[in-house]
């Protein structure tokens, strides 16, 4: 989480609360509307984010967070 906030330069508590720490997720229409307005990340940033998310999900499954 700290790395994501450092890279983005933003406070991401709300993002993590919605996407990681709650079982409910926002409707797809809400997320796609936000993505269309956001800048597209570089391939390297996208790959880094994918690795980070895989690691977070693995740690959550094994109870390491």
C-alpha positions as CSV (number, residue, x, y, z in Angstrom):
1,X,0.0,0.0,0.0
2,X,2.8,2.4,0.9
3,X,4.5,1.7,-2.5
4,X,1.3,2.3,-4.4
5,X,0.8,5.6,-2.5
6,X,4.4,6.6,-3.1
7,X,4.2,5.9,-6.9
8,X,0.8,7.6,-7.3
9,X,1.6,10.5,-5.0
10,X,-1.9,10.2,-3.6
11,X,-3.6,8.9,-0.4
12,X,-5.2,5.6,-1.5
13,X,-7.0,4.5,1.7
14,X,-10.5,4.7,0.0
15,X,-9.2,2.6,-3.0
16,X,-7.8,-0.1,-0.7
17,X,-10.9,-0.1,1.5
18,X,-13.2,-0.7,-1.5
19,X,-11.1,-3.1,-3.6
20,X,-9.2,-5.1,-1.0
21,X,-10.8,-4.9,2.4
22,X,-14.5,-5.2,1.5
23,X,-16.3,-8.1,-0.2
24,X,-18.5,-5.8,-2.2
25,X,-17.1,-4.2,-5.3
26,X,-18.5,-1.1,-7.2
27,X,-20.5,-1.8,-10.4
28,X,-18.4,-2.2,-13.5
29,X,-19.9,1.0,-15.0
30,X,-18.4,3.0,-12.2
31,X,-14.9,1.7,-12.7
32,X,-14.9,1.9,-16.5
33,X,-16.1,5.6,-16.4
34,X,-13.2,6.4,-14.1
35,X,-10.7,4.6,-16.3
36,X,-11.7,6.4,-19.4
37,X,-10.8,9.7,-17.8
38,X,-7.6,8.5,-16.3
39,X,-4.2,8.5,-18.0
40,X,-3.1,5.2,-19.3
41,X,-0.2,3.7,-17.4
42,X,3.0,2.7,-19.1
43,X,3.5,-1.0,-19.8
44,X,6.2,-1.1,-17.1
45,X,3.8,0.5,-14.5
46,X,1.1,-1.9,-15.5
47,X,3.4,-4.9,-15.1
48,X,4.5,-3.6,-11.7
49,X,0.9,-3.1,-10.6
50,X,0.0,-6.6,-11.7
51,X,2.9,-8.1,-9.7
52,X,1.9,-6.0,-6.7
53,X,-1.7,-7.1,-6.9
54,X,-0.7,-10.7,-7.3
55,X,1.5,-10.4,-4.2
56,X,-1.3,-8.7,-2.1
57,X,-3.8,-11.4,-3.1
58,X,-1.4,-14.1,-2.2
59,X,-0.6,-12.6,1.1
60,X,-4.3,-12.1,1.9
61,X,-4.9,-15.8,1.1
62,X,-2.2,-16.9,3.5
63,X,-3.0,-14.4,6.2
64,X,0.2,-12.3,6.0
65,X,-1.5,-8.9,5.9
